[in-house]
């Protein structure tokens, strides 16, 4: 064995000893290293709150408290002047759902103005078999005048405006009760900070079987195509039903 070979083997031994003592052994051995390189599966927790906010460019982003990859609001566009971002939940194939609930917390007033002839809705809505328009909604509506209010909507038309104010820092309980026998929808709004409550009972010709419930943001933009900067930053969990 030549001198050069001895020198090379010496360097290899020293290098191997360094790698083992300084990297492999502190990490818990080769098994631990291979385990740590495995990407853990993403767990999608139930009822994880979705926080909706706007960027400087007016593009809406959805994140969650513990997992940014869960429950994002999906962008859709019905026309050049009508856009929305929402998260929809398909309902079980049964026809005895009688109540939908979904609280909303108003985290911040961004101070953004609604474009002329436009408005913005923070949606809580359920759909029947035809999906559009929605059957019942209990939304926050923001107008170009700066006025904001909770509204009860049926088949795309505002049926009642609640007088409870939209207040930053407050959480509101929103409930829609369906009574098929009486053919009514009862919209119930409660400010959980003040415990003030209002309700509106709407008589309808027919109550269809709900097929989907959703939360999101809707933009009626008569000035330009697409979304615009949001008036509020809000947080809401997934809608519940029974």
ZINOR-V648546 format. One line per field, one symbol per residue. psi: psi as a letter, one per 30 degrees, with the letter a starting at -180 (. if undefined). A space follows every 50 residues. Layout:
psi = ???
//
This chain:
psi = kleeeeeeeeeeeeeeeeeeefeeeffgleeeeeeffkklkkkjkkhkkk kklllfggkkkkllefjfgkhkkkklkelfgjllkljkkkllilggkfkk kjlkkjekjfgkkklkgllkkjkjkkkaefekllekkjlkkklfffkklk kkkkhfkkfkkkfkljkkfkkkkkkjkkjeefhlkjkkkkjfefgkkllk kkklekjlkkfkkllakkkjjfelkallkkelklkkakkll.
//
